Amino acid sequence: MEYKFIKSEVKNSIAMLTMNREEVLNSFNYEMAMEFQNALDNYENDTDVRVIIITGAGRAFCAGQDLQASLNGNKSIREIVAEQYNPIIIKIRDIEKPIIAAVNGVAAGAGANIALACDFVIAKENASFVQSFVNIGLVPDSAGSWFLPRLVGMAKATAMVMLGDKVKGKEAEEIGLIYKSVEVSKFETFVNEFATMLSQKPTFAIGLTKRALNYSLINNLYEQLELEENLQEQASESYDFKEGVNAFLEKRKPVYKGK
């Protein structure tokens, strides 16, 4: 697929997906959503990709749905959610590779919730997260009502979705909404160094760990213990496990391959 509304680059085992509708704060139309999904599918199937970064062009991460496109289109809100956003959230959680949301500016509505679905959210200090649905008479989608209570607790989640207040990067880190808030001048360097560090880790085991974390939110204790047993068996049969053990015994730094 030829991309018009996103940019996709793979370098040194790191994939960079940039939402690229800068003039509308990278808000989604149907075409951008399909390109976004296609890029995620490609990254999942590309064995050279070990880490994925999602970010936005210009001064915004993503302002959610392009309301003008919605009004001018022939799809219902339900169809937009089902076809555009639900598949994106599912892909982000199902891809067994670490995914970083590099939030460079405002992340609103579905844009905020796409970021929160990622494994690591790194934001500029002056970036903001807004559950803006209530401001136009809608309810949270893109799993916002699922992630938020688990990240910040029911009281704070309720306030965020019912009041639609902005949460800045520093506060977002303090309340546990995101992984890290970074000074604007250090943001790009931090994201790149963090992604490089992740790409050198045993990403096969990290992918299995991601699966375990996903199921931990729905499994009971006994189900989770059984899952851990099965995943540990898979991890122990990997190249990375053998390399990790050999490196430990030989007192050297391991060189993992993500397999």
ZADO-1210 file (C-alpha; in nm, 4 decimals, padded with zeros to 6 digits):
<atoms>
<atom x="00.0000" y="00.0000" z="00.0000" code="MET" pos="1"/>
<atom x="00.1224" y="00.3483" z="-00.0866" code="GLU" pos="2"/>
<atom x="00.0865" y="00.5816" z="00.2105" code="TYR" pos="3"/>
<atom x="-00.0557" y="00.9314" z="00.1840" code="LYS" pos="4"/>
<atom x="-00.1527" y="01.0143" z="00.5426" code="PHE" pos="5"/>
<atom x="00.1170" y="00.8353" z="00.7424" code="ILE" pos="6"/>
<atom x="00.4926" y="00.7957" z="00.7148" code="LYS" pos="7"/>
<atom x="00.6571" y="00.4597" z="00.7744" code="SER" pos="8"/>
<atom x="01.0271" y="00.3964" z="00.8186" code="GLU" pos="9"/>
<atom x="01.2227" y="00.0959" z="00.9437" code="VAL" pos="10"/>
<atom x="01.5821" y="00.1460" z="01.0538" code="LYS" pos="11"/>
<atom x="01.8052" y="-00.0618" z="01.2785" code="ASN" pos="12"/>
<atom x="01.5169" y="-00.2944" z="01.3776" code="SER" pos="13"/>
<atom x="01.3012" y="00.0037" z="01.4842" code="ILE" pos="14"/>
<atom x="00.9837" y="00.0932" z="01.2945" code="ALA" pos="15"/>
<atom x="00.8608" y="00.4528" z="01.3049" code="MET" pos="16"/>
<atom x="00.4946" y="00.5159" z="01.2212" code="LEU" pos="17"/>
<atom x="00.4191" y="00.8879" z="01.1957" code="THR" pos="18"/>
<atom x="00.0630" y="01.0133" z="01.1606" code="MET" pos="19"/>
<atom x="00.0943" y="01.2795" z="00.8932" code="ASN" pos="20"/>
<atom x="-00.2105" y="01.5058" z="00.8636" code="ARG" pos="21"/>
<atom x="-00.0367" y="01.7949" z="01.0291" code="GLU" pos="22"/>
<atom x="-00.2844" y="02.0572" z="00.9094" code="GLU" pos="23"/>
<atom x="-00.5648" y="01.8919" z="01.1142" code="VAL" pos="24"/>
<atom x="-00.3493" y="01.7871" z="01.4112" code="LEU" pos="25"/>
<atom x="-00.3151" y="01.4366" z="01.2679" code="ASN" pos="26"/>
<atom x="-00.6825" y="01.3595" z="01.3185" code="SER" pos="27"/>
<atom x="-00.8073" y="01.0433" z="01.1514" code="PHE" pos="28"/>
<atom x="-01.0009" y="01.0075" z="00.8344" code="ASN" pos="29"/>
<atom x="-01.0888" y="00.6641" z="00.6973" code="TYR" pos="30"/>
<atom x="-00.7888" y="00.6498" z="00.4650" code="GLU" pos="31"/>
<atom x="-00.5398" y="00.7290" z="00.7412" code="MET" pos="32"/>
<atom x="-00.6902" y="00.4614" z="00.9633" code="ALA" pos="33"/>
<atom x="-00.6538" y="00.1992" z="00.6891" code="MET" pos="34"/>
<atom x="-00.2930" y="00.3026" z="00.6259" code="GLU" pos="35"/>
<atom x="-00.2229" y="00.2891" z="01.0004" code="PHE" pos="36"/>
<atom x="-00.3649" y="-00.0634" z="01.0224" code="GLN" pos="37"/>
<atom x="-00.1690" y="-00.1758" z="00.7169" code="ASN" pos="38"/>
<atom x="00.1567" y="-00.0441" z="00.8613" code="ALA" pos="39"/>
<atom x="00.0967" y="-00.2286" z="01.1900" code="LEU" pos="40"/>
<atom x="00.0282" y="-00.5506" z="00.9976" code="ASP" pos="41"/>
<atom x="00.3540" y="-00.5066" z="00.8066" code="ASN" pos="42"/>
<atom x="00.5519" y="-00.4464" z="01.1252" code="TYR" pos="43"/>
<atom x="00.4012" y="-00.7528" z="01.2881" code="GLU" pos="44"/>
<atom x="00.5055" y="-00.9742" z="00.9969" code="ASN" pos="45"/>
<atom x="00.8501" y="-00.8181" z="00.9467" code="ASP" pos="46"/>
<atom x="01.0966" y="-01.0263" z="01.1468" code="THR" pos="47"/>
<atom x="01.3521" y="-00.7448" z="01.1233" code="ASP" pos="48"/>
<atom x="01.1235" y="-00.5125" z="01.3240" code="VAL" pos="49"/>
<atom x="01.1759" y="-00.5531" z="01.6968" code="ARG" pos="50"/>
<atom x="01.0385" y="-00.2231" z="01.8300" code="VAL" pos="51"/>
<atom x="00.7626" y="00.0079" z="01.7007" code="ILE" pos="52"/>
<atom x="00.7332" y="00.3823" z="01.7649" code="ILE" pos="53"/>
<atom x="00.4058" y="00.5657" z="01.6987" code="ILE" pos="54"/>
<atom x="00.4163" y="00.9458" z="01.6837" code="THR" pos="55"/>
<atom x="00.2651" y="01.2473" z="01.5089" code="GLY" pos="56"/>
<atom x="00.3948" y="01.5060" z="01.2640" code="ALA" pos="57"/>
<atom x="00.4207" y="01.8693" z="01.3683" code="GLY" pos="58"/>
<atom x="00.2831" y="01.9989" z="01.6968" code="ARG" pos="59"/>
<atom x="00.0284" y="01.7251" z="01.7711" code="ALA" pos="60"/>
<atom x="00.0289" y="01.3534" z="01.8373" code="PHE" pos="61"/>
<atom x="-00.3306" y="01.2973" z="01.7262" code="CYS" pos="62"/>
<atom x="-00.6526" y="01.4909" z="01.7810" code="ALA" pos="63"/>
<atom x="-00.8731" y="01.1840" z="01.7347" code="GLY" pos="64"/>
<atom x="-01.1410" y="01.1651" z="01.4689" code="GLN" pos="65"/>
<atom x="-01.1605" y="01.4276" z="01.1944" code="ASP" pos="66"/>
<atom x="-01.5132" y="01.5512" z="01.2654" code="LEU" pos="67"/>
<atom x="-01.5421" y="01.7265" z="00.9309" code="GLN" pos="68"/>
<atom x="-01.4616" y="01.4012" z="00.7528" code="ALA" pos="69"/>
<atom x="-01.7256" y="01.2274" z="00.9647" code="SER" pos="70"/>
<atom x="-01.9932" y="01.4822" z="00.8771" code="LEU" pos="71"/>
<atom x="-01.9101" y="01.4672" z="00.5079" code="ASN" pos="72"/>
<atom x="-01.8789" y="01.0882" z="00.4925" code="GLY" pos="73"/>
<atom x="-02.1351" y="00.8132" z="00.4527" code="ASN" pos="74"/>
<atom x="-02.0410" y="00.6069" z="00.7576" code="LYS" pos="75"/>
<atom x="-02.2124" y="00.6087" z="01.0938" code="SER" pos="76"/>
<atom x="-02.0200" y="00.6732" z="01.4139" code="ILE" pos="77"/>
<atom x="-02.0601" y="00.3061" z="01.4991" code="ARG" pos="78"/>
<atom x="-01.9068" y="00.2047" z="01.1663" code="GLU" pos="79"/>
<atom x="-01.6183" y="00.4481" z="01.2174" code="ILE" pos="80"/>
<atom x="-01.5405" y="00.3040" z="01.5618" code="VAL" pos="81"/>
<atom x="-01.5741" y="-00.0566" z="01.4433" code="ALA" pos="82"/>
<atom x="-01.3719" y="-00.0181" z="01.1225" code="GLU" pos="83"/>
<atom x="-01.1111" y="00.2404" z="01.2169" code="GLN" pos="84"/>
<atom x="-01.0330" y="00.2384" z="01.5868" code="TYR" pos="85"/>
<atom x="-01.1188" y="-00.1015" z="01.7317" code="ASN" pos="86"/>
<atom x="-00.8855" y="-00.2825" z="01.4884" code="PRO" pos="87"/>
<atom x="-00.6021" y="-00.0407" z="01.5719" code="ILE" pos="88"/>
<atom x="-00.6348" y="-00.1003" z="01.9461" code="ILE" pos="89"/>
<atom x="-00.6511" y="-00.4774" z="01.8973" code="ILE" pos="90"/>
<atom x="-00.3446" y="-00.4764" z="01.6728" code="LYS" pos="91"/>
<atom x="-00.1423" y="-00.2661" z="01.9174" code="ILE" pos="92"/>
<atom x="-00.2200" y="-00.5076" z="02.2012" code="ARG" pos="93"/>
<atom x="-00.1847" y="-00.8271" z="01.9923" code="ASP" pos="94"/>
<atom x="00.1472" y="-00.7465" z="01.8231" code="ILE" pos="95"/>
<atom x="00.4030" y="-00.9238" z="02.0394" code="GLU" pos="96"/>
<atom x="00.6662" y="-00.6548" z="02.0039" code="LYS" pos="97"/>
<atom x="00.7168" y="-00.3536" z="02.2318" code="PRO" pos="98"/>
<atom x="00.5304" y="-00.0465" z="02.1055" code="ILE" pos="99"/>
<atom x="00.6177" y="00.3064" z="02.2154" code="ILE" pos="100"/>
<atom x="00.3821" y="00.6028" z="02.1855" code="ALA" pos="101"/>
<atom x="00.6016" y="00.9109" z="02.1452" code="ALA" pos="102"/>
<atom x="00.3489" y="01.1813" z="02.2335" code="VAL" pos="103"/>
<atom x="00.4897" y="01.5030" z="02.0925" code="ASN" pos="104"/>
<atom x="00.1827" y="01.7229" z="02.1474" code="GLY" pos="105"/>
<atom x="-00.1883" y="01.7045" z="02.2125" code="VAL" pos="106"/>
<atom x="-00.3391" y="01.3549" z="02.2255" code="ALA" pos="107"/>
<atom x="-00.7163" y="01.3884" z="02.2292" code="ALA" pos="108"/>
<atom x="-01.0096" y="01.1501" z="02.2063" code="GLY" pos="109"/>
<atom x="-00.9205" y="00.8353" z="02.0171" code="ALA" pos="110"/>
<atom x="-00.5711" y="00.9775" z="01.9721" code="GLY" pos="111"/>
<atom x="-00.5180" y="00.9729" z="02.3481" code="ALA" pos="112"/>
<atom x="-00.6506" y="00.6203" z="02.3789" code="ASN" pos="113"/>
<atom x="-00.4337" y="00.4890" z="02.0950" code="ILE" pos="114"/>
<atom x="-00.1353" y="00.6214" z="02.2906" code="ALA" pos="115"/>
<atom x="-00.2560" y="00.4599" z="02.6143" code="LEU" pos="116"/>
<atom x="-00.2906" y="00.1233" z="02.4399" code="ALA" pos="117"/>
<atom x="00.0831" y="00.1182" z="02.3716" code="CYS" pos="118"/>
<atom x="00.3308" y="-00.0568" z="02.5997" code="ASP" pos="119"/>
<atom x="00.5247" y="00.2586" z="02.6808" code="PHE" pos="120"/>
<atom x="00.3982" y="00.6165" z="02.6584" code="VAL" pos="121"/>
<atom x="00.6700" y="00.8809" z="02.6502" code="ILE" pos="122"/>
<atom x="00.5437" y="01.2387" z="02.6307" code="ALA" pos="123"/>
<atom x="00.6835" y="01.5869" z="02.6124" code="LYS" pos="124"/>
<atom x="00.6256" y="01.7777" z="02.9343" code="GLU" pos="125"/>
<atom x="00.3993" y="02.0213" z="02.7490" code="ASN" pos="126"/>
<atom x="00.2011" y="01.7481" z="02.5713" code="ALA" pos="127"/>
<atom x="-00.1552" y="01.6968" z="02.6882" code="SER" pos="128"/>
<atom x="-00.3983" y="01.4072" z="02.7120" code="PHE" pos="129"/>
<atom x="-00.7670" y="01.4928" z="02.6736" code="VAL" pos="130"/>
<atom x="-01.0692" y="01.2634" z="02.6903" code="GLN" pos="131"/>
<atom x="-01.2521" y="01.5083" z="02.4662" code="SER" pos="132"/>
<atom x="-01.5532" y="01.2891" z="02.3825" code="PHE" pos="133"/>
<atom x="-01.7763" y="01.4516" z="02.6448" code="VAL" pos="134"/>
<atom x="-01.7112" y="01.7931" z="02.4920" code="ASN" pos="135"/>
<atom x="-01.9119" y="01.6945" z="02.1839" code="ILE" pos="136"/>
<atom x="-02.1674" y="01.4718" z="02.3548" code="GLY" pos="137"/>
<atom x="-02.0011" y="01.1348" z="02.2947" code="LEU" pos="138"/>
<atom x="-01.8677" y="00.8568" z="02.5163" code="VAL" pos="139"/>
<atom x="-01.5086" y="00.7269" z="02.5284" code="PRO" pos="140"/>
<atom x="-01.4119" y="00.4765" z="02.2618" code="ASP" pos="141"/>
<atom x="-01.0891" y="00.3101" z="02.1483" code="SER" pos="142"/>
<atom x="-01.0841" y="00.1285" z="02.4854" code="ALA" pos="143"/>
<atom x="-01.0519" y="00.4494" z="02.6864" code="GLY" pos="144"/>
<atom x="-01.3138" y="00.3327" z="02.9345" code="SER" pos="145"/>
<atom x="-01.1195" y="00.0081" z="02.9732" code="TRP" pos="146"/>
<atom x="-00.7628" y="00.1397" z="03.0055" code="PHE" pos="147"/>
<atom x="-00.8206" y="00.4505" z="03.2166" code="LEU" pos="148"/>
<atom x="-00.9616" y="00.2908" z="03.5353" code="PRO" pos="149"/>
<atom x="-00.6803" y="00.0352" z="03.5247" code="ARG" pos="150"/>
<atom x="-00.4144" y="00.3027" z="03.4832" code="LEU" pos="151"/>
<atom x="-00.5287" y="00.5772" z="03.7195" code="VAL" pos="152"/>
<atom x="-00.8155" y="00.4302" z="03.9254" code="GLY" pos="153"/>
<atom x="-01.1874" y="00.4807" z="03.8952" code="MET" pos="154"/>
<atom x="-01.2082" y="00.8234" z="04.0622" code="ALA" pos="155"/>
<atom x="-00.9508" y="00.9902" z="03.8365" code="LYS" pos="156"/>
<atom x="-01.0764" y="00.8053" z="03.5286" code="ALA" pos="157"/>
<atom x="-01.4304" y="00.9246" z="03.5984" code="THR" pos="158"/>
<atom x="-01.3135" y="01.2835" z="03.6251" code="ALA" pos="159"/>
<atom x="-01.1129" y="01.2619" z="03.3043" code="MET" pos="160"/>
<atom x="-01.3929" y="01.1182" z="03.0918" code="VAL" pos="161"/>
<atom x="-01.6814" y="01.3175" z="03.2418" code="MET" pos="162"/>
<atom x="-01.5076" y="01.6559" z="03.2639" code="LEU" pos="163"/>
<atom x="-01.2802" y="01.6352" z="02.9610" code="GLY" pos="164"/>
<atom x="-00.9977" y="01.8181" z="03.1381" code="ASP" pos="165"/>
<atom x="-00.6464" y="01.8286" z="02.9960" code="LYS" pos="166"/>
<atom x="-00.3757" y="01.6302" z="03.1723" code="VAL" pos="167"/>
<atom x="-00.0269" y="01.7596" z="03.0948" code="LYS" pos="168"/>
<atom x="00.2733" y="01.5349" z="03.0482" code="GLY" pos="169"/>
<atom x="00.4270" y="01.5808" z="03.3914" code="LYS" pos="170"/>
<atom x="00.0983" y="01.5195" z="03.5743" code="GLU" pos="171"/>
<atom x="00.0279" y="01.2231" z="03.3477" code="ALA" pos="172"/>
<atom x="00.3476" y="01.0579" z="03.4688" code="GLU" pos="173"/>
<atom x="00.2773" y="01.1436" z="03.8326" code="GLU" pos="174"/>
<atom x="-00.0675" y="00.9801" z="03.8306" code="ILE" pos="175"/>
<atom x="00.0528" y="00.6703" z="03.6460" code="GLY" pos="176"/>
<atom x="-00.1221" y="00.7469" z="03.3193" code="LEU" pos="177"/>
<atom x="00.2027" y="00.7262" z="03.1193" code="ILE" pos="178"/>
<atom x="00.5521" y="00.5851" z="03.1583" code="TYR" pos="179"/>
<atom x="00.7635" y="00.9001" z="03.1260" code="LYS" pos="180"/>
<atom x="00.7412" y="01.2757" z="03.0783" code="SER" pos="181"/>
<atom x="01.0473" y="01.4329" z="02.9163" code="VAL" pos="182"/>
<atom x="01.1741" y="01.7867" z="02.8687" code="GLU" pos="183"/>
<atom x="01.0916" y="01.9169" z="02.5210" code="VAL" pos="184"/>
<atom x="01.4566" y="01.9678" z="02.4253" code="SER" pos="185"/>
<atom x="01.5472" y="01.6100" z="02.5246" code="LYS" pos="186"/>
<atom x="01.2382" y="01.4350" z="02.3880" code="PHE" pos="187"/>
<atom x="01.3595" y="01.3002" z="02.0533" code="GLU" pos="188"/>
<atom x="01.6937" y="01.1874" z="02.1928" code="THR" pos="189"/>
<atom x="01.5252" y="01.0101" z="02.4839" code="PHE" pos="190"/>
<atom x="01.2756" y="00.8300" z="02.2586" code="VAL" pos="191"/>
<atom x="01.5459" y="00.7159" z="02.0161" code="ASN" pos="192"/>
<atom x="01.7778" y="00.5949" z="02.2904" code="GLU" pos="193"/>
<atom x="01.4937" y="00.4182" z="02.4688" code="PHE" pos="194"/>
<atom x="01.3813" y="00.2435" z="02.1486" code="ALA" pos="195"/>
<atom x="01.7398" y="00.1379" z="02.0734" code="THR" pos="196"/>
<atom x="01.7771" y="-00.0036" z="02.4240" code="MET" pos="197"/>
<atom x="01.4530" y="-00.2000" z="02.3862" code="LEU" pos="198"/>
<atom x="01.5565" y="-00.3347" z="02.0451" code="SER" pos="199"/>
<atom x="01.8670" y="-00.4891" z="02.2019" code="GLN" pos="200"/>
<atom x="01.6699" y="-00.6768" z="02.4662" code="LYS" pos="201"/>
<atom x="01.5272" y="-01.0305" z="02.4241" code="PRO" pos="202"/>
<atom x="01.2200" y="-00.9091" z="02.2387" code="THR" pos="203"/>
<atom x="01.0824" y="-01.2606" z="02.1878" code="PHE" pos="204"/>
<atom x="01.0447" y="-01.2923" z="02.5650" code="ALA" pos="205"/>
<atom x="00.9129" y="-00.9362" z="02.5836" code="ILE" pos="206"/>
<atom x="00.6434" y="-01.0301" z="02.3327" code="GLY" pos="207"/>
<atom x="00.5414" y="-01.3290" z="02.5422" code="LEU" pos="208"/>
<atom x="00.5430" y="-01.1071" z="02.8507" code="THR" pos="209"/>
<atom x="00.3074" y="-00.8687" z="02.6714" code="LYS" pos="210"/>
<atom x="00.0706" y="-01.1596" z="02.6102" code="ARG" pos="211"/>
<atom x="00.0863" y="-01.2516" z="02.9789" code="ALA" pos="212"/>
<atom x="00.0067" y="-00.8946" z="03.0826" code="LEU" pos="213"/>
<atom x="-00.2891" y="-00.8834" z="02.8440" code="ASN" pos="214"/>
<atom x="-00.4375" y="-01.2002" z="02.9897" code="TYR" pos="215"/>
<atom x="-00.3644" y="-01.0959" z="03.3475" code="SER" pos="216"/>
<atom x="-00.6453" y="-00.8432" z="03.3157" code="LEU" pos="217"/>
<atom x="-00.9051" y="-01.1152" z="03.2559" code="ILE" pos="218"/>
<atom x="-00.7592" y="-01.4365" z="03.4007" code="ASN" pos="219"/>
<atom x="-00.8018" y="-01.5651" z="03.7527" code="ASN" pos="220"/>
<atom x="-00.4930" y="-01.6739" z="03.9485" code="LEU" pos="221"/>
<atom x="-00.5067" y="-02.0369" z="03.8373" code="TYR" pos="222"/>
<atom x="-00.5511" y="-01.9490" z="03.4704" code="GLU" pos="223"/>
<atom x="-00.2628" y="-01.7036" z="03.4872" code="GLN" pos="224"/>
<atom x="-00.0303" y="-01.9580" z="03.6500" code="LEU" pos="225"/>
<atom x="-00.1066" y="-02.2051" z="03.3718" code="GLU" pos="226"/>
<atom x="-00.0469" y="-01.9389" z="03.1070" code="LEU" pos="227"/>
<atom x="00.2860" y="-01.8433" z="03.2651" code="GLU" pos="228"/>
<atom x="00.3883" y="-02.2091" z="03.2628" code="GLU" pos="229"/>
<atom x="00.3138" y="-02.2389" z="02.8912" code="ASN" pos="230"/>
<atom x="00.4815" y="-01.9104" z="02.7990" code="LEU" pos="231"/>
<atom x="00.7883" y="-01.9941" z="03.0069" code="GLN" pos="232"/>
<atom x="00.8254" y="-02.3174" z="02.8122" code="GLU" pos="233"/>
<atom x="00.8178" y="-02.1224" z="02.4849" code="GLN" pos="234"/>
<atom x="01.0703" y="-01.8695" z="02.6157" code="ALA" pos="235"/>
<atom x="01.3052" y="-02.1428" z="02.7352" code="SER" pos="236"/>
<atom x="01.3189" y="-02.2877" z="02.3836" code="GLU" pos="237"/>
<atom x="01.4250" y="-01.9566" z="02.2255" code="SER" pos="238"/>
<atom x="01.7631" y="-01.8530" z="02.0938" code="TYR" pos="239"/>
<atom x="01.7581" y="-01.5542" z="02.3271" code="ASP" pos="240"/>
<atom x="01.7283" y="-01.7732" z="02.6379" code="PHE" pos="241"/>
<atom x="02.0278" y="-01.9823" z="02.5349" code="LYS" pos="242"/>
<atom x="02.2233" y="-01.6667" z="02.4512" code="GLU" pos="243"/>
<atom x="02.1311" y="-01.5076" z="02.7829" code="GLY" pos="244"/>
<atom x="02.2444" y="-01.8106" z="02.9819" code="VAL" pos="245"/>
<atom x="02.5677" y="-01.8481" z="02.7850" code="ASN" pos="246"/>
<atom x="02.6469" y="-01.4792" z="02.8207" code="ALA" pos="247"/>
<atom x="02.5905" y="-01.5012" z="03.1969" code="PHE" pos="248"/>
<atom x="02.8195" y="-01.8024" z="03.2311" code="LEU" pos="249"/>
<atom x="03.0829" y="-01.6459" z="03.0060" code="GLU" pos="250"/>
<atom x="03.0575" y="-01.3105" z="03.1871" code="LYS" pos="251"/>
<atom x="02.9864" y="-01.1113" z="02.8689" code="ARG" pos="252"/>
<atom x="02.7094" y="-00.8916" z="02.7355" code="LYS" pos="253"/>
<atom x="02.4407" y="-01.0949" z="02.5554" code="PRO" pos="254"/>
<atom x="02.3593" y="-01.0311" z="02.1903" code="VAL" pos="255"/>
<atom x="01.9902" y="-01.1023" z="02.1514" code="TYR" pos="256"/>
<atom x="01.8150" y="-01.1600" z="01.8181" code="LYS" pos="257"/>
<atom x="01.4510" y="-01.1530" z="01.9230" code="GLY" pos="258"/>
<atom x="01.3970" y="-01.5157" z="01.8338" code="LYS" pos="259"/>
</atoms>
